[in-house]
Amino acid sequence: MALGLRSAHLLGGYFSFYRRGFFLFFTLLLAISPIGLFGKAFHVYSPSSKEKTLWIVKATPQGESLKLELAEKVELGFPGRVITAHPGKPILYITATYGESGKVPGAVIFLNQNGSYKRHKKINFNDGACFLSLDKENRHLLGVSYGNGRLNVYPLDDEGVPGKAVTTIDENKRESHCVLLPPDGKNIYIPYVKSNLAILQYSYDDKTGKIYPLEPKDAKPPLGSGPRHMAYHPTLPMVYFSNEQGVGLSSYRRETNGQLRVMQDISILPPGMSKIGLSASDLLITPDGEFLFAGLRGHSQDFDRISRYQVLENGTAEFLGLTKADKTPWGLTLSPDGKFLLVSATTGASLSAYRILKDGDLIRVDSFSWDEKMSDLVTR
């Protein structure tokens, strides 16, 4: 009897050990799967004006690396170039940069929950846009035109489709470049580059889409800076601009009345290097507000880089250095988990992925070939 009990006990221990071993094996298998240690796969979306298509690239984390591969192409039937994503719905918005007033082609892309293409609906915009974004309540889609400088605000229906513009602002200034609302959604700042140098300031009503100028209207950016794209700190009242002509970064404090006050204007080129043939492009900030990255385009110089900055406790930025990029880095975005930086190169016809290190440095982990002139990109 004692022997039988002992055998049963040993047998039970064996099966218990086996179950624990199986559990550990299953846990390890999960950890190295796309949803475990490697992180969850996501998609990169970018329109090609050359092919009149939308490229959908699958990005699969593999430890500290990332694998990029084509998932599918979608025929759009128009030369889309600018794209943005709805923050709460599986929807993308695409527009051409130029076209007949009131008939500029665009599309609303509906995605499946897994990020694959579902269907799309063609629409017309008032003006071509070089930047699209949504307000903080996701009630309106906003777009600014580089060609004529106009700002348009389009209401979204329950499905997320834009309707006729409720607001159009024309300041008789060309070369506007960005429209992106701050975390509280109460203001709009429109940067203008080159000879139209300005940052025009407005208050914004997200319920109606109406816009009202502040006084003074112009934040008066430093001469020669050329503020192009912008990023907001997630918790501090700070706004950052990539300086297209200044080839650097400017930092502004956002006062309680909505006015911007310039805090610093950083030039990043080595001493004695000419700015001719160089210009800054896109700008973004990491979700924790610790690092900023901007594109530096070497149009006629062999100097294509990603500039890196660290945000200090007082909100100002410190230049960290430059990372080599493919020819003409244009658009930047982050992976959904904020661990990887994705960069489009318009002349190099490539999409590159960089891992963001703890000190803000970048290591290229993969590169993917696609059409020339593909610039804007988003991830989901």
PyMOL commands that set and color helices and strands:
alter all, ss='L'
color gray80, all
select helices_A, chain A and resi 2-31+194-196
alter helices_A, ss='H'
color red, helices_A
select strands_A, chain A and resi 42-48+53-62+65-75+82-85+91-95+104-111+117-125+131-134+140-144+151-155+167-169+187-192+198-205+210-218+227-232+238-243+248-254+260-267+278-285+291-298+305-311+317-324+329-334+340-345+350-356+362-369+378-379
alter strands_A, ss='S'
color yellow, strands_A
deselect
rebuild
show_as cartoon
